[in-house]
Amino acid sequence: MTRPNPVAETNRAAREMTAQRRSGPPWAGMGMPAEKSLAFGPSARRLLRRLAPERLGVVAVVVLGVLSVGLSSVGPLVLGRATDVIFAGVIGRQLEPGTSTEAAAEAARSAGNETYANVISGAGVVPGQGIDFALLGQVLMSVVVIYVVAALFSWLQGYLLNGVVQRTIFALRRDVEDKINRLPLSYFDRQPRGELLSRVTNDIDNVSQSLQQTLSQLFTSLLTIVAVLLVMLLISPMLALVAIVSIPLSLLLSRAIMARSQKQFVAQWRHTGALNAHIEEAFTGHELVRVFGRRREVEAGFAEKNEQLYGASYLAQFISGIIMPSMMFIGNLNYVLVAVIGGLRVASGGLSLGDVQAFIQYSRQFTQPLTQVSSMINLLQSGVASAERVFELLDADEQVPDPERPAVPQTRCGRVVFEDVSFRYRPDQPLIEHLSLTAEPGQTVAIVGPTGAGKTTLVNLIMRFYELDAGRITLDGADIAAMDRATLRSGIGMVLQDTWLFGGTIRDNIAYGNPAATEEEIVAAARATYVDRFVRSLPDGYDTVIDDEGSNVSAGEKQLITIARAFLADPTLLILDEATSSVDTRTELLLQRAMAALRTDRTSFVIAHRLSTIRDADLILVMESGRIVEQGTHDELVVAGGAYAALYESQFAGAVADPD
């Protein structure tokens, strides 16, 4: 009876997308977003929420920002007092000593000079008294102290903010790394590696730069707008109203431009990921590209994706770049209005010259942060667009979590049982249906069959890279679905047809199978798998450094190193997926002898196309369309004259007829 797996339904959709991805060429769907792009507001708020663990640092940044902006806002007001001292001294020196200010103003008014009279009355002029340099020195010293302390607070704010941002990005990278380790294999099946790498590197770096450059600037600019507005209202409510008119105009204009540029920033980073995926794919297979003469097609694909990235980047930067000159135009209009109206107020005696000078400075300080905010918008939009792509990765469906109380086999001897197992990548395309088999401890089980029969899928199910639709698989009596994945895989060694070596020495690559292994154990594994034979001929021996692509060793030597790595792990269950496909015939024969000895007391699953490698297997499974159509030993299957016999004869009888 078929036993439904409780996690089956949650994995069907992911496998369907995987199968669709597999149905086309490797580049099909490249650059397509995994999910619909998020909105700017929610993404920006979510990005800011990631600063929550740094709340104390954020509070300190806010306090320092308030102090710095507050002091900077007081500076022009104090400096305006210095202008009043100078102006009053210049006018007072021209008047008759001993007369009162009122008498001097009345005399000017009697002479028909009303404007001059108003200036004398409103500027605090003392007739006959020149510039008070002592008072002027005190005022200027106060300005210097104010600006020095404001700069110190601003520096401390930047120092703390840098730590806050970098720790936040550190946590984001850590979360992304943890997320990748929790994603199912089906996610990586449908994601180009270059696209995924772009999210993990380029997008996170862009988020870091955007936060670093915009947080302090935006916060300081907003504080400056508020502080300067308060001081301007204190000096002259009329002139303040003139300056305030620019705020709604700036906000409306910025909002209209942002709505158009945000879409282009999202497209820019999507096309960046697509271009990276294309480059990664072309560079990885550049030898095949040259062999098959596909350089023009690769260049055409690069040119197309590069053109798409250029178009999106150009529009994003151009549209967002309109904001700053627009804000500067509005600011200049505001400056002209303040200068004209302020001059009229000085002439009428309503304001002193120092107040007008301070107000003009404040009007610049008022429009400058608006311009700065507008210039930061494109950086902010770009950062949020990258954050959306990172959040899409963080929100991707994860693999089924391990049980809280995982099952643990009582003994580890390598007995594997498939009980009525069914599995499909797509619901409408059967692959493995009602499969049952038993691999006893110490047995070597070979799996053969045509491409697409389900051979590799079978061993992937043992590793729990995919979840079953029905039935169950047990390892030493424990259901693997109830086991912790790390525990399950710790007892399994796997050698794939596609070798993987990392940048490091040959010793390090072998020791990857067991980091705690001694030098003697590493050398013993190398000798058993005939790695030692070619390593001794290298100038640096086991200290020979292999580059990331393993290009300084042959394909067969890379295969031998991966086999040595698996043997060093001393697994209970050994899986070999065409593990000898890249070695020469003589080495293959030697490896067969070595593996025959090393397979003692451990269960082995061997996937092979060359039947010469599995003639001594204890059990041979012949698969077609996900079903076991034959099973037995080599001699039994040859005598039976079925599918295995036909396959064997096609390889060794020199058949010349085209296969059906």
DRENMI-974553 format. One line per field, with one value per residue (C-alpha): residue in three letters; z, x, y. Coordinates in steps of 0.5 Angstrom, whole numbers, plus 500, padded with zeros to 3 digits. Layout:
REM residues N
res = [ALA:...] .
w = [Z:...] .
u = [X:...] .
v = [Y:...] .
This chain:
REM residues 660
res = [MET:THR:ARG:PRO:ASN:PRO:VAL:ALA:GLU:THR:ASN:ARG:ALA:ALA:ARG:GLU:MET:THR:ALA:GLN:ARG:ARG:SER:GLY:PRO:PRO:TRP:ALA:GLY:MET:GLY:MET:PRO:ALA:GLU:LYS:SER:LEU:ALA:PHE:GLY:PRO:SER:ALA:ARG:ARG:LEU:LEU:ARG:ARG:LEU:ALA:PRO:GLU:ARG:LEU:GLY:VAL:VAL:ALA:VAL:VAL:VAL:LEU:GLY:VAL:LEU:SER:VAL:GLY:LEU:SER:SER:VAL:GLY:PRO:LEU:VAL:LEU:GLY:ARG:ALA:THR:ASP:VAL:ILE:PHE:ALA:GLY:VAL:ILE:GLY:ARG:GLN:LEU:GLU:PRO:GLY:THR:SER:THR:GLU:ALA:ALA:ALA:GLU:ALA:ALA:ARG:SER:ALA:GLY:ASN:GLU:THR:TYR:ALA:ASN:VAL:ILE:SER:GLY:ALA:GLY:VAL:VAL:PRO:GLY:GLN:GLY:ILE:ASP:PHE:ALA:LEU:LEU:GLY:GLN:VAL:LEU:MET:SER:VAL:VAL:VAL:ILE:TYR:VAL:VAL:ALA:ALA:LEU:PHE:SER:TRP:LEU:GLN:GLY:TYR:LEU:LEU:ASN:GLY:VAL:VAL:GLN:ARG:THR:ILE:PHE:ALA:LEU:ARG:ARG:ASP:VAL:GLU:ASP:LYS:ILE:ASN:ARG:LEU:PRO:LEU:SER:TYR:PHE:ASP:ARG:GLN:PRO:ARG:GLY:GLU:LEU:LEU:SER:ARG:VAL:THR:ASN:ASP:ILE:ASP:ASN:VAL:SER:GLN:SER:LEU:GLN:GLN:THR:LEU:SER:GLN:LEU:PHE:THR:SER:LEU:LEU:THR:ILE:VAL:ALA:VAL:LEU:LEU:VAL:MET:LEU:LEU:ILE:SER:PRO:MET:LEU:ALA:LEU:VAL:ALA:ILE:VAL:SER:ILE:PRO:LEU:SER:LEU:LEU:LEU:SER:ARG:ALA:ILE:MET:ALA:ARG:SER:GLN:LYS:GLN:PHE:VAL:ALA:GLN:TRP:ARG:HIS:THR:GLY:ALA:LEU:ASN:ALA:HIS:ILE:GLU:GLU:ALA:PHE:THR:GLY:HIS:GLU:LEU:VAL:ARG:VAL:PHE:GLY:ARG:ARG:ARG:GLU:VAL:GLU:ALA:GLY:PHE:ALA:GLU:LYS:ASN:GLU:GLN:LEU:TYR:GLY:ALA:SER:TYR:LEU:ALA:GLN:PHE:ILE:SER:GLY:ILE:ILE:MET:PRO:SER:MET:MET:PHE:ILE:GLY:ASN:LEU:ASN:TYR:VAL:LEU:VAL:ALA:VAL:ILE:GLY:GLY:LEU:ARG:VAL:ALA:SER:GLY:GLY:LEU:SER:LEU:GLY:ASP:VAL:GLN:ALA:PHE:ILE:GLN:TYR:SER:ARG:GLN:PHE:THR:GLN:PRO:LEU:THR:GLN:VAL:SER:SER:MET:ILE:ASN:LEU:LEU:GLN:SER:GLY:VAL:ALA:SER:ALA:GLU:ARG:VAL:PHE:GLU:LEU:LEU:ASP:ALA:ASP:GLU:GLN:VAL:PRO:ASP:PRO:GLU:ARG:PRO:ALA:VAL:PRO:GLN:THR:ARG:CYS:GLY:ARG:VAL:VAL:PHE:GLU:ASP:VAL:SER:PHE:ARG:TYR:ARG:PRO:ASP:GLN:PRO:LEU:ILE:GLU:HIS:LEU:SER:LEU:THR:ALA:GLU:PRO:GLY:GLN:THR:VAL:ALA:ILE:VAL:GLY:PRO:THR:GLY:ALA:GLY:LYS:THR:THR:LEU:VAL:ASN:LEU:ILE:MET:ARG:PHE:TYR:GLU:LEU:ASP:ALA:GLY:ARG:ILE:THR:LEU:ASP:GLY:ALA:ASP:ILE:ALA:ALA:MET:ASP:ARG:ALA:THR:LEU:ARG:SER:GLY:ILE:GLY:MET:VAL:LEU:GLN:ASP:THR:TRP:LEU:PHE:GLY:GLY:THR:ILE:ARG:ASP:ASN:ILE:ALA:TYR:GLY:ASN:PRO:ALA:ALA:THR:GLU:GLU:GLU:ILE:VAL:ALA:ALA:ALA:ARG:ALA:THR:TYR:VAL:ASP:ARG:PHE:VAL:ARG:SER:LEU:PRO:ASP:GLY:TYR:ASP:THR:VAL:ILE:ASP:ASP:GLU:GLY:SER:ASN:VAL:SER:ALA:GLY:GLU:LYS:GLN:LEU:ILE:THR:ILE:ALA:ARG:ALA:PHE:LEU:ALA:ASP:PRO:THR:LEU:LEU:ILE:LEU:ASP:GLU:ALA:THR:SER:SER:VAL:ASP:THR:ARG:THR:GLU:LEU:LEU:LEU:GLN:ARG:ALA:MET:ALA:ALA:LEU:ARG:THR:ASP:ARG:THR:SER:PHE:VAL:ILE:ALA:HIS:ARG:LEU:SER:THR:ILE:ARG:ASP:ALA:ASP:LEU:ILE:LEU:VAL:MET:GLU:SER:GLY:ARG:ILE:VAL:GLU:GLN:GLY:THR:HIS:ASP:GLU:LEU:VAL:VAL:ALA:GLY:GLY:ALA:TYR:ALA:ALA:LEU:TYR:GLU:SER:GLN:PHE:ALA:GLY:ALA:VAL:ALA:ASP:PRO:ASP] .
w = [500:498:504:503:505:509:506:499:497:499:495:488:486:487:483:478:477:477:471:467:468:466:460:456:455:461:459:459:464:465:468:470:477:482:484:483:485:492:493:495:501:505:502:505:512:512:511:516:521:520:524:530:534:533:537:542:536:532:538:539:532:532:539:536:529:533:537:531:526:532:533:526:525:531:527:522:527:532:525:524:530:528:522:526:530:524:521:527:528:521:521:528:526:521:526:531:537:544:540:541:536:536:535:529:526:527:523:518:517:517:511:507:508:511:509:512:519:519:518:524:528:527:527:534:532:537:534:534:536:531:531:538:536:543:542:535:537:542:537:532:537:539:532:532:538:535:529:532:537:531:527:532:534:526:526:532:528:522:526:530:524:520:525:525:518:517:523:520:513:517:519:513:509:515:514:507:508:513:508:502:507:508:501:497:491:487:488:485:480:477:479:474:479:476:478:485:486:484:489:494:492:488:491:498:497:494:500:504:500:500:507:509:504:505:512:515:509:509:517:517:512:515:522:518:515:521:525:520:519:526:526:520:524:529:525:520:520:513:510:513:509:503:504:506:499:496:501:497:490:492:495:489:484:487:488:481:479:484:481:474:476:481:476:472:478:479:472:473:478:475:468:472:475:468:465:471:470:462:463:469:464:458:462:465:458:454:452:449:446:442:440:437:434:438:440:436:439:446:444:441:448:452:447:448:456:456:452:456:462:459:457:464:468:463:464:472:473:468:471:478:476:474:481:483:478:479:486:485:480:486:491:487:486:493:494:490:493:500:498:495:500:506:503:503:510:512:508:512:519:520:520:521:516:520:520:513:512:517:513:507:509:512:506:503:508:508:500:500:504:500:494:498:499:492:490:495:492:486:491:496:490:488:495:496:489:491:498:494:491:497:501:495:497:504:503:498:500:505:505:510:517:521:526:533:536:530:529:530:527:533:528:522:518:511:510:505:504:499:501:495:493:488:486:481:479:475:477:470:469:472:474:480:481:487:487:492:493:499:499:504:508:504:498:492:488:481:477:470:464:459:460:464:467:474:476:479:482:486:490:491:494:499:500:502:496:494:499:497:494:497:501:505:505:511:513:518:520:521:516:513:513:521:521:522:515:517:521:515:510:515:514:506:501:494:488:482:475:475:480:484:487:491:491:496:496:494:501:503:498:500:507:506:507:514:517:523:519:520:515:515:514:508:505:506:502:496:496:496:490:486:487:491:484:480:486:488:481:482:484:491:492:496:497:490:490:485:482:483:476:478:471:473:474:469:469:471:476:479:479:483:488:489:490:495:499:499:502:507:510:511:510:511:505:498:492:486:480:474:479:474:467:467:468:463:462:466:472:472:473:478:481:481:485:490:491:491:497:500:499:504:510:507:502:495:490:483:477:471:463:462:464:465:471:475:473:480:483:488:485:478:477:470:470:465:466:473:474:476:470:471:477:479:478:471:469:471:467:461:461:462:455:457:457:460:455:450:453:454:447:444:448:447:441:436:434:428:427:429:436:436] .
u = [500:503:504:504:509:507:512:510:505:510:515:511:511:518:520:515:519:525:523:521:528:531:526:530:537:541:541:533:530:536:536:528:526:525:519:515:519:517:514:519:516:516:523:526:522:524:531:531:528:535:538:534:540:544:539:543:548:543:540:547:548:541:543:550:546:541:547:551:545:543:550:551:544:546:552:549:545:551:555:549:551:558:555:551:557:561:555:553:560:561:554:555:562:559:554:555:558:554:547:542:540:533:535:540:534:530:535:535:528:527:532:528:532:527:530:537:533:530:537:539:533:534:541:543:547:551:552:560:562:566:566:567:573:572:565:566:572:568:562:567:570:564:562:569:567:560:563:569:564:559:564:567:560:559:565:563:556:560:564:559:554:560:560:552:552:558:555:548:551:555:549:545:551:551:543:544:549:545:539:543:544:537:535:533:537:531:532:539:536:532:537:543:549:552:545:545:552:550:545:550:556:554:547:549:555:550:546:552:554:547:546:553:552:545:543:547:546:538:538:542:539:532:534:537:531:527:532:533:526:525:530:528:521:524:528:522:516:514:521:520:513:517:522:517:513:519:518:511:514:520:516:511:517:521:515:514:521:522:516:519:526:525:522:529:533:530:531:538:540:536:540:546:545:543:549:553:550:551:559:560:557:561:567:566:565:570:573:567:565:571:571:564:565:560:564:559:553:556:558:551:548:553:552:544:544:549:545:539:543:546:539:536:542:542:534:535:541:538:531:533:539:533:531:538:538:530:531:537:532:527:532:535:528:527:534:532:525:529:534:529:524:529:532:526:525:532:530:524:527:523:530:537:542:545:538:538:545:543:537:540:545:539:535:541:542:534:535:541:539:533:538:542:536:534:541:541:535:538:543:537:533:539:540:533:532:538:535:529:533:536:530:527:533:531:524:525:521:526:527:523:526:529:525:526:527:531:531:538:540:542:547:551:552:549:542:538:531:526:519:514:517:514:517:516:519:512:506:504:510:511:519:519:513:512:519:522:529:533:541:544:550:557:553:555:549:550:544:544:540:538:539:533:531:532:539:542:535:535:541:539:533:538:541:535:536:529:523:519:512:510:513:519:527:530:537:539:532:531:526:531:525:525:533:537:540:547:547:544:549:555:555:555:561:559:563:560:562:563:569:569:576:577:583:588:593:592:593:587:583:583:583:576:573:575:579:581:585:592:598:598:591:591:597:594:587:592:595:589:586:593:593:600:603:602:603:610:612:610:615:611:608:602:603:602:597:590:587:580:578:583:586:593:591:588:581:583:587:582:577:582:583:575:575:581:577:571:575:578:571:570:563:558:554:558:555:559:556:560:566:571:568:574:580:584:583:589:587:580:582:587:581:576:581:582:574:573:577:575:567:568:563:560:554:555:551:554:551:555:554:560:558:565:566:560:561:563:557:553:546:545:539:536:532:527:523:524:522:527:525:531:535:540:548:552:552:544:542:546:543:536:537:533:535:541:544:542:546:552:552:551:558:562:559:561:554:554:546:543:540:532] .
v = [500:507:511:519:523:529:534:532:537:543:540:539:546:547:541:543:549:545:540:546:549:542:542:547:549:551:559:558:563:566:573:572:574:569:573:579:585:588:595:601:603:596:594:600:599:592:594:599:594:590:596:594:590:596:601:603:605:608:612:615:617:621:624:626:628:633:636:637:640:644:648:648:652:657:659:663:667:668:670:675:679:680:683:688:690:692:695:699:701:704:708:710:713:717:721:726:724:725:725:720:714:717:724:722:718:724:728:724:723:731:731:727:720:716:709:712:714:707:704:708:706:698:697:699:705:709:716:717:710:706:698:695:690:687:685:683:678:675:674:671:666:664:662:658:654:653:650:646:642:641:638:634:631:630:626:622:621:618:614:610:610:606:601:600:599:595:590:590:588:583:580:580:576:571:571:570:564:561:561:558:552:551:552:545:543:545:552:552:547:553:559:561:561:568:570:567:570:577:577:575:579:585:587:586:591:596:595:597:603:606:605:608:614:615:614:620:624:624:624:630:633:632:635:641:643:642:646:652:653:654:659:662:663:666:671:673:669:673:670:663:663:664:659:654:654:651:644:642:643:639:634:633:633:628:623:624:623:617:613:613:611:606:601:602:601:594:593:595:590:584:585:586:579:576:579:576:569:569:571:566:561:563:563:556:553:557:551:548:555:555:548:548:555:559:565:569:567:568:575:576:574:578:584:583:583:588:593:591:593:599:602:600:604:610:611:610:615:620:620:620:625:630:631:635:640:641:642:647:651:651:653:659:662:661:665:671:672:672:677:682:681:681:688:691:689:692:699:699:698:691:687:689:687:682:678:679:676:670:669:668:663:660:660:656:651:650:649:645:639:639:638:633:629:629:627:621:619:615:612:610:607:603:600:598:595:591:589:587:582:580:579:575:570:570:569:563:557:553:545:541:542:537:534:536:529:526:518:515:508:503:501:504:498:501:497:501:499:503:501:503:509:514:521:526:532:534:532:530:526:520:518:513:509:504:502:497:494:492:493:489:491:490:489:493:495:497:502:502:504:509:517:519:513:516:513:519:521:514:516:523:521:517:523:527:532:531:529:523:523:517:511:511:510:507:507:501:501:509:513:518:523:522:523:529:531:532:525:522:525:524:517:517:518:521:521:525:525:532:533:539:541:548:552:549:544:537:535:540:537:530:532:535:528:528:534:531:526:525:525:518:517:522:518:511:514:517:510:506:510:511:519:518:515:521:526:523:526:533:538:540:533:534:541:542:548:547:553:554:550:545:546:544:537:532:530:523:526:530:524:520:526:526:518:519:524:520:514:518:520:512:512:507:508:509:512:513:516:515:516:512:516:520:516:511:504:502:506:504:497:499:503:497:493:498:500:492:492:499:497:491:492:498:498:501:504:505:508:506:507:502:496:493:497:493:486:484:488:483:486:490:494:495:502:504:510:510:503:497:492:487:485:480:479:480:473:472:478:476:469:472:475:482:489:488:483:488:493:489:486:493:495:489:485:491:492:497:498:505:504:505] .
